[in-house]
Structure formats: C-alpha cells, structure tokens
Amino acid sequence: MKLRIAALGRMKSGPERELVDTYADRCTATGRPIGLGPLVETEIDNRAFKTAGEESRALAASLEPGARLILLDERGRVLTSRDFAGTLGRWRDEGAREAVFCIGGADGHDRTQLPRPDLMLAFGPAVWPHKLVRVMLAEQLYRAVSILAGSPYHRD
C-alpha cells in the first residue's frame, strides 16, 4: 500500500524539509518488504486559493479512486503509535492500494468538498504549525511501519 502525504503549500529547504525527507526515506526502506510504501508527498500550490473550500477541492482532486483518506485535524482521533500501526496494517491487509494523509490550510478542511474520510487524525488538541505537522506525520508513518516490520519498540 502506497503512503502519501498531500499537503497545501510548498516546503522550502531547511531543517523541517530535511526531517521529512529523512523519515520518508526510512519509511520507504523499512516498509517496502512488508508491503507498505513508498512514502511520497504531493505538494499543492495554494497561493491562488482564497477559501478552505478551494483548498479542499484541490486536495480532493489529488485522490485516486479507492484511496483511504485520512484528514489531519485537531478535532480528530488521537491514536497511540501501536493503534496507528494497526490501522495501517489492517488497511494494507484489506487490499487498499493507497493511504493519503491530507494536511489542510490555515483554516482547516472544508469537509463538504472532500469525500468522507476513513480517519480523522489529530496530534493532540493543540494546533501545530504546518511544517511541524508534516514532520510529525512522516515520523509517525516511519514509526508505524517499523512496528509492523517487527522492529523493537521502546514502549514494549
């Protein structure tokens, strides 16, 4: 199952970009042997968009039919790393071809412009800067893939 981060805006070079790239490379290398990956990014130029609806329509247009849709939203579910890994593993085992993790703009997602999500995911109740959400998501995807690959997990 391919893993994809679909995000509004372009992340320029810098420490956050380096971290996302590092975790994406690790996730791809660890996940391929167990049917997860590659982890790729789709960056959507949102400079011309005026509303969350326009941004959400652009995210929706990037989705392949049958993809699992995960919206990053502060009102979403907070999962442990093990539960997150279990969800990814279950989708893979059910034959999903892709899981797309959508990061919206500053005003969040316009849910009326997107298909019904398979999961709304939160990294706690706080609002996080866009760049940090990408880093945290890439790290959690790598962690989930590592757990599914049987790597020792420090919480066991």
C-alpha positions in Angstrom: 0.0 0.0 0.0 1.4 3.3 -1.1 1.6 6.0 1.6 1.2 9.6 0.6 1.2 13.0 2.3 -0.9 15.5 0.4 -0.2 19.0 1.7 -1.1 22.5 0.8 1.9 24.7 0.2 5.5 24.0 -0.7 8.1 23.3 2.0 11.3 25.0 1.1 14.7 23.7 2.1 15.6 23.8 5.7 15.6 21.6 8.8 11.9 20.6 8.5 12.3 19.6 4.9 15.4 17.5 5.8 13.5 15.8 8.6 10.5 14.9 6.3 12.9 13.6 3.6 14.8 11.5 6.2 11.7 9.9 7.7 10.2 9.3 4.2 13.4 7.5 3.1 13.5 5.4 6.2 9.7 4.6 5.9 10.1 3.6 2.3 13.2 1.4 3.0 11.6 -0.3 6.0 8.1 -0.6 4.6 8.7 -2.0 1.1 9.5 -5.5 2.3 6.2 -5.6 4.2 4.0 -4.1 1.5 4.0 -0.5 2.7 5.4 2.3 0.7 6.9 4.2 -0.8 6.1 7.2 1.3 5.7 10.2 -1.1 4.5 13.7 -0.9 2.1 15.7 -3.1 2.5 19.5 -2.6 -0.3 21.6 -3.8 0.4 25.2 -4.6 -2.3 27.1 -2.7 -1.2 30.7 -3.3 -4.2 31.4 -5.6 -6.8 29.9 -3.3 -9.0 32.2 -1.3 -11.1 29.8 0.8 -10.8 26.5 2.6 -13.3 25.1 0.1 -10.9 25.8 -2.8 -8.1 24.2 -0.9 -10.1 21.1 0.0 -11.3 20.7 -3.7 -7.7 20.7 -4.7 -6.8 18.0 -2.2 -9.9 16.0 -3.3 -8.7 16.3 -6.9 -5.4 14.7 -6.0 -7.0 11.5 -4.6 -7.0 8.3 -6.6 -10.2 6.2 -6.6 -10.3 3.8 -3.7 -7.6 5.5 -1.7 -8.0 5.6 2.1 -8.5 9.2 3.1 -7.0 10.5 6.4 -7.6 14.1 7.3 -5.2 15.8 9.8 -7.5 17.8 12.1 -7.2 18.9 15.7 -10.7 17.5 16.3 -9.7 14.1 15.0 -8.8 10.9 16.9 -5.6 10.7 18.9 -4.1 7.3 18.4 -1.2 5.6 20.1 1.6 4.6 17.8 0.6 1.0 18.1 -3.0 1.7 17.2 -1.9 3.8 14.2 0.3 1.0 13.0 -2.5 -1.5 13.5 -4.8 0.7 11.3 -2.3 0.9 8.5 -1.6 -2.8 8.7 -5.3 -3.6 8.5 -5.9 -1.4 5.5 -2.9 -3.0 3.8 -4.3 -6.4 4.5 -7.7 -5.4 3.2 -6.1 -4.6 -0.1 -6.0 -0.8 0.0 -3.7 0.5 -2.7 -3.0 3.8 -1.1 -3.5 5.8 2.1 -3.5 9.6 1.6 -2.9 11.8 4.6 -4.3 15.3 3.8 -2.9 18.4 5.6 -5.2 21.4 5.1 -4.5 25.1 5.1 -4.6 27.6 7.9 -8.4 27.3 8.1 -8.5 23.5 8.1 -10.6 21.3 5.8 -13.9 22.1 4.2 -15.5 18.7 4.7 -18.2 19.4 2.2 -15.6 19.5 -0.6 -13.9 16.2 0.4 -15.1 12.6 0.3 -15.9 11.0 3.7 -12.6 10.3 5.4 -11.6 6.9 6.6 -10.0 8.5 9.6 -9.7 12.0 11.1 -6.3 12.1 12.9 -5.1 14.6 15.5 -1.7 15.0 17.1 -3.4 16.2 20.3 -5.8 19.1 20.9 -3.2 21.8 20.1 -2.9 23.4 16.7 0.5 22.8 15.2 2.4 24.7 12.6 2.0 23.2 9.1 5.7 22.3 8.7 5.8 20.6 12.1 2.7 18.6 11.3 4.4 17.2 8.2 7.5 16.3 10.2 5.4 14.6 12.9 3.3 12.7 10.4 6.3 11.5 8.5 7.9 10.3 11.7 4.7 8.6 12.9 4.4 6.8 9.5 8.0 5.6 9.8 7.4 4.5 13.4 4.2 2.6 12.4 6.0 0.9 9.5 8.8 0.0 11.9 6.4 -1.5 14.4 4.7 -3.6 11.7 8.1 -4.7 10.4 8.8 -6.1 13.9 11.5 -3.7 15.0 11.9 -3.4 18.7 9.6 -0.8 20.1 10.8 1.1 23.2 7.2 1.1 24.7 7.1 -2.8 24.9 
